[in-house]
């Protein structure tokens, strides 16, 4: 494991320790490659749609993609800005927060959120960790 990988893994560990409602984490590089993910959450099959979401720059008033499917679960995008993309599953199967790294960039910190809580409960923590990652990815 190289130094950068170790630092990224440390960021994930810190994030999971601080925010108990994050059940899965993945990190995508600026070039759209999967850098790492937690063992319990495999987004590799959904990278093309995640990259499409990250790379679509919205003009004022544009809505962009209305939903994204990750691991077979469809999330309605309730927020889609340069700072954050928040998806929620309408049948109660959880939420996803995609924090572009850096803000507006093509890399991202992607987190699966506990279905029992609102996605915004973890948003500030996730965005804080995305800023830490901007120096690493």
C-alpha positions as CSV (number, residue, x, y, z in Angstrom):
1,X,0.0,0.0,0.0
2,X,1.5,3.3,-1.0
3,X,1.5,6.4,1.2
4,X,-1.5,8.0,-0.7
5,X,-3.6,4.9,-0.4
6,X,-2.8,4.7,3.3
7,X,-3.9,8.4,3.8
8,X,-7.1,7.8,1.8
9,X,-7.9,4.7,3.9
10,X,-7.2,6.7,7.1
11,X,-9.7,9.4,5.9
12,X,-12.3,6.7,5.3
13,X,-11.7,5.2,8.8
14,X,-12.0,8.6,10.4
15,X,-15.2,9.3,8.5
16,X,-16.8,6.0,9.5
17,X,-15.8,6.5,13.1
18,X,-17.2,10.1,13.2
19,X,-20.5,9.4,11.4
20,X,-22.2,6.2,12.4
21,X,-25.0,6.6,9.8
22,X,-22.6,6.1,6.9
23,X,-22.9,2.4,5.9
24,X,-20.7,2.4,2.8
25,X,-18.0,4.6,1.2
26,X,-16.4,4.8,-2.2
27,X,-13.9,7.2,-3.7
28,X,-13.7,8.0,-7.4
29,X,-10.7,9.8,-8.9
30,X,-10.7,12.9,-11.1
31,X,-10.3,10.6,-14.1
32,X,-13.4,8.6,-13.1
33,X,-11.6,5.5,-11.8
34,X,-12.6,3.7,-8.6
35,X,-9.8,4.4,-6.0
36,X,-11.3,2.4,-3.2
37,X,-14.6,1.3,-1.6
38,X,-15.6,-0.3,1.7
39,X,-16.0,-4.1,1.4
40,X,-19.8,-4.0,2.0
41,X,-20.6,-1.7,-1.0
42,X,-19.6,-2.4,-4.6
43,X,-20.2,0.5,-7.0
44,X,-17.9,-0.7,-9.7
45,X,-20.8,-1.7,-11.9
46,X,-22.3,1.7,-11.6
47,X,-19.2,3.9,-12.3
48,X,-20.4,5.0,-15.8
49,X,-23.6,6.6,-14.4
50,X,-21.8,8.1,-11.4
51,X,-19.2,9.6,-13.8
52,X,-21.9,10.9,-16.0
53,X,-23.6,12.6,-13.0
54,X,-20.2,14.1,-11.9
55,X,-19.2,15.3,-15.3
56,X,-22.4,17.0,-16.3
57,X,-22.0,20.7,-15.6
58,X,-25.5,22.2,-15.1
59,X,-26.4,25.6,-16.3
60,X,-28.6,27.8,-14.1
61,X,-32.1,26.3,-14.0
62,X,-31.1,22.9,-15.4
63,X,-32.2,19.9,-13.5
64,X,-29.8,17.3,-15.0
65,X,-30.3,13.6,-14.2
66,X,-33.4,12.9,-12.1
67,X,-32.2,9.6,-10.6
68,X,-29.2,7.2,-10.4
69,X,-29.1,3.5,-9.7
70,X,-26.3,2.1,-7.5
71,X,-26.1,-1.6,-6.7
72,X,-29.6,-2.1,-8.1
73,X,-31.2,0.5,-5.9
74,X,-32.7,3.5,-7.6
75,X,-32.2,6.9,-5.9
76,X,-34.2,10.0,-6.8
77,X,-31.9,12.9,-6.9
78,X,-33.4,15.5,-4.5
79,X,-30.4,17.8,-4.8
80,X,-27.9,18.1,-7.7
81,X,-25.4,21.0,-7.3
82,X,-21.7,21.5,-7.8
83,X,-21.2,21.0,-4.0
84,X,-23.3,17.9,-3.5
85,X,-25.6,15.4,-5.1
86,X,-28.1,13.8,-2.7
87,X,-30.2,10.8,-3.7
88,X,-32.9,9.1,-1.7
89,X,-34.7,5.8,-2.3
90,X,-38.5,6.3,-2.2
91,X,-39.1,2.7,-0.9
92,X,-36.9,3.3,2.2
93,X,-33.7,1.5,1.1
94,X,-31.4,4.4,2.0
95,X,-29.8,7.5,0.7
96,X,-26.6,8.3,-1.2
97,X,-24.5,11.5,-0.9
98,X,-22.0,12.2,-3.6
99,X,-19.6,15.0,-2.7
100,X,-17.5,16.1,-5.7
101,X,-13.8,16.5,-4.9
102,X,-12.8,19.2,-5.2
103,X,-16.1,21.1,-5.3
104,X,-17.3,21.0,-8.9
105,X,-14.6,18.4,-9.8
106,X,-15.0,15.0,-11.4
107,X,-13.6,13.0,-8.4
108,X,-16.0,12.2,-5.5
109,X,-16.5,10.9,-2.1
110,X,-19.6,8.7,-2.3
111,X,-21.5,7.6,0.8
112,X,-24.4,5.2,1.4
113,X,-26.5,6.5,4.3
114,X,-28.6,4.6,6.8
115,X,-32.2,4.3,5.6
116,X,-33.4,5.2,9.2
117,X,-32.0,8.8,9.1
118,X,-32.3,11.8,6.8
119,X,-29.4,12.2,4.4
120,X,-28.7,15.7,5.5
121,X,-27.8,14.5,9.0
122,X,-24.4,13.3,7.6
123,X,-24.0,15.9,4.9
124,X,-21.7,18.4,6.7
125,X,-19.4,15.6,7.9
126,X,-19.2,14.2,4.4
127,X,-18.4,17.5,2.8
128,X,-15.7,18.2,5.4
129,X,-14.0,14.8,4.6
130,X,-14.4,15.5,0.8
131,X,-12.3,18.7,1.4
132,X,-9.6,16.5,3.1
133,X,-9.6,14.2,0.1
134,X,-9.1,17.1,-2.3
135,X,-5.4,17.1,-1.4
136,X,-5.1,13.3,-2.0
137,X,-7.0,12.4,-5.2
